[in-house]
């Protein structure tokens, strides 16, 4: 005798009844609809109170915005030199600590009055930060350049991308309320930030090395020019050269294309060193010292919007507490 097991049918616990599923979905939508309907009925029932609170809150917020002075800011874009980025963040934290502790001796040494640094704040952050999507796009772009890796144009593109990737520009933001003393205090604090003896000596040493190297490069370029000119003169006066090579002595060959490559490389190095000398004269190179401007406040951070929302929220919270108390009494009475 054999047993027959049917696979065509299953127990109710193994299969989900689609009818029950749709019924649950329908109940969920009905619950959401009832919630919005009750919210609408509540708003219609208490419309007058809510409107009065919104108007009163907007009036209070408008009045406070007129009474209180608006916060201002000055933004300074700097480029740290010689790995001075960590120093920048440390010195900004130090200044904020001096402000919180009201270190009058410290600010007096910077010719800053006691009332000038109150409600003053300093922030620092990177100017730009690339997202993962931007980095992924750059990787795909570099992969597309692989077949042209020996091209000079490709080398320039990669060099520019690396320079952009390694950009260390930082934004220092000075926050204050006094439009007259605020910018002056920001300028004095910026002078203090940029007055570090260790980095100043380091900058002087690097600049001296660059100037010395520039003189050596100019001398080498002059020697290469004389060699190339001599080669050109001998090419015109004699026919000793064959296939771009000139035999000077003891069959020693002169590779003129290699000399041009060396000269161009030295010229490129000299150009970069001259740019460094122009930019590197302090621990932090100031790219832009901005003017005083109002601090943009988000919409929900403005008092004209925030105060009405707070008043309406308190009113709804009181009604909710009353509703919960009423329901709790009904449960206790049962």
N, C-alpha and C positions, 0 to 999 in steps of 0.2 A: 504494500500500500504506500502510495506516495502522497506527499502533502503539496498543495499548490498555494504559492504565496502571490498575492496580487499586488503589483506595483502601481496600478493605475489609480488607486484611491489611497488617501492618507487620513490620519486622525485630525480632528479639529485643532489640536494643539500644534500640529506641524505646519498647517497651512493658514495663511492670513485671509480672513474673509474680506474681500474687496468692499462689500457693502458696509461692513463695520468701519473700514478705513475711511471711506467717503463720508460716513456719518460723523466720524471724529473730526475730519477736516471741516465739514459743514458747521459743526458746533464751535470749532475754533474761530472760524470767520464770523459766526454770529456773536461770539463773545467779544471780538474786537469791535464789531459794529455797534454792539450795545454800549461798549465803553465810550466810544466817540459820541454816541447819541446822548449818553448821560452827561458827558463833558459839555456838549452843546447846550443841553437843557440847563445845566448848572450855570453856564455863562449867560444864557438868556435870562435866567431868574435873577442873577446877581449883577446884571449888566451895569446898572446905575452905580452900585458901589465900586465895581472894578474900574469903571470909567473915571469916577471921582478920584480914586487912588492913583490912577495913571496920570491924571492932570496935575494933582497935588505933587506927586513924585517928580514929574517933569519940571514943574515950577521950582521945586526945591533944588533939583539938580542944576537947573539953569542959573539959579541964584548962587549956588556954591561955586559953579564954574566962573562966575564973574567976580566973586569975592576972593577965591584962592588964586594965586599966581600960577601961570602955566609953567611946566617944567621945560627947560631948554637943554640942548646938548651941543657939544662940539666934537666932531669926529676927526681923528688924525690917523692917516694911513702911513704905516712905517714898514720898513724892510730890515729885519734884524741882520746884522753882520757877524760873522765869525761865531756862529752857534750861540748867539745871545738871546735866542727865543725863550729859553727857560728863565734867564735873568729877567726878561720883560714881565713874565707872569708873576715871578716872585716879588718884584718891586711894586707891581700893581697891588698885590695882596698886602704888601707892607703899608702902602699909602692908605688903603681902605681900613687897615687896622689902626693907623694913626688917627684917621677921621673918627672912627667909632670910640676910641679911647680919649678923644679930644686932647691930643698931645699938642698943647699950645707952644711948648718949647721948640718942637720940630717945625711947626709951621711958621713960628717967628723967625727961625733961621733962614726960611725961604721968603721972608718979607710978606707973609700972608697973615692978615688980621684974624682975630678970634671969631668974628662974625662972618668972615668970608668963606670959611671951609665948612660951615654948618649946612646940613642937607646936601652936601657935595658927595658925589660917587664917581668911581672910576671903574670902567669895564674894559676887557680886552678879549678879542675873539679873532679867529682867522677870517680873512676877507672872503675867501671862496672855499667851498668844500665840495668835492665832486661826489656824485651819487654812484651807486653800483651800476646803474644803467649807463652813465657816462663812461665809466671805466671799461665796461664791456664793449661799448662802441669803439673806444680807442684800441682795445686789443684786436677787434675784428679789422680795424683800419690798418694796424701794423701787420697783421697776417696777410692782408691784401697787397702790402708793399714788399713782401718777401721776394717775389720774382725780380724786383728792381733794386735789390739791396746794394748792388755795386754802383748805382747811379749817384752822382754828387747831389742831385736834387733830393733824393731819398734821404741822404745823410743829413741835409739841412732840415728836412721835415722832422726826422727823429730827434735831432738836437733841440729843435724848438719845443717839441712835445715834452722832452725831458726837463727842459728849463721851466716850462709851464707846470709840470707835475711837481717840481721841487720848489715852487714858489712859496716863500715863507712870509709873505706880506700879512701884516696883522692890522686890525682896526682897534684903536684905543678910543673909547667913548667917555667923555667927561660930561656928567649930568649935574645940573645946577638950576637955581631959580632966579638968581640975580642976573639980569642981562648985561650989567655993566662990569661987576667984579668977576663974574663967572669966567669969561674968556681970558681975563688977565691971570686968574688963578690957574686955569688950564695951561697957559703958556709957561708959568713958573714951574708947575709940576712936570711938564714935558721936559724942561731944562734939567730938572732934578733927575728924571728917569734917564736922560741921555748923558749924565755926568758920572760915569763910572771909570775910575782911574785904571783899573785892570784892563778893561776893554779898550780904553783910549790908548794905553801903551801898546796893546796888541795891534790896534789899527795902525799906529805909527810904524811899527816894525814891518807889518805886511806891506804898507805903502812904500817904505824904503826898499824892501826887497823887489817890489814890482818896478820901481824906478831904475834900480840897478839892472834888473833883467831887461828892461826896455833898451837901456844903453847897449847892453851886450847884443841884443837882437838887431839893433840898428847897425852895429859893427859887423855882425855876421852877414846881414843883408848886403852891406857895402862890399864885403869880400866876394860874396856870390855874384854880385853885379859885375865886379871887375873880372872874375873868371869867365863869366858868360860873354862879356864884351871882348875879352882876349880871344875866346873861342871863335866868336863871329869874325874878328879881324883876321885870324889865321885861316878861316874858311874862305875868305875872300882872296887872300894873298897866295894861298897854296892849295893843293889838292891832296893833302895828306889824310883827310877825313874820309871815311867810308862807312855808309849806313848809319850816319848820325853819331859816330864815335871819332874822337881825335886821339892819336897816339902821342903822348907828351914825352915820355922817356921810359926806357926799359919796357916798352910794350904795355905801359899802364894806361888803361882806357878811361876816358872821361864820359860819364853818363849824363848828358845834358838834360833830358827829361826829368831825371831824378833830382837834379839841381833845382829845376823849376818847382817841382813838388815840395822840396824842402823849403824853398823860399816862400811859397804860398802858405805853408804850415806855420812858419815863423811869423809871417805877417798877421795871420789869424790870431796867433797867441798874443801878439802885441796889441791888436785891436781889443781883445778881451781884457788885457791888463789895463789899458787906458780907460775902458769903461769902469773897471773896478776902482781905479783911482778917482774917478768922478763921483762914484756912488759911495765909496767907503771912506768917510771922513769922521765918523762917530760910531758908537756901538749900534745905534739905530739910525738908518737913513730915512728922513722924513720925506715921503712921497707926496703927501698932500696934507696941509693943515687947514681943515675946513673952517667955515664961518659958523657963528651961532645960529641955531635953527630950532624950531619947536619940536618937542618930542611927540611923535605920532602915538596916540593912544588907541587901542582897539575899541570897536564900537561898544562892546559889552563892558569895557572898562571905564567908559565915560559916565560921569555922575548923572547926566540928563537921561541916560538909559538905565543905569544900574539902580538908582533909587526907586523908580516906579516898579521895576521887577522885584525889588526887595519888599516893597509895601504889598504888592499883589500876592507875593509868595507867603507873607505873614498872614494875610487875610484867608488865603486858601488853607493854610496850615491850621488856623483856628477853627475853620469850618470842618476840617477833617477830624480834629480832636473831638469836636462836638458830636460828629457822626459816630465816631468810635465809642464815645461814652453812652450814646443812646442805644447802640447795638449791644453793648455790654450789659446795660440795665435790662434789656429785653431778654437776654440769655439768663440773667439771674432770676428774673421773674418767672421764667419757665421752670 
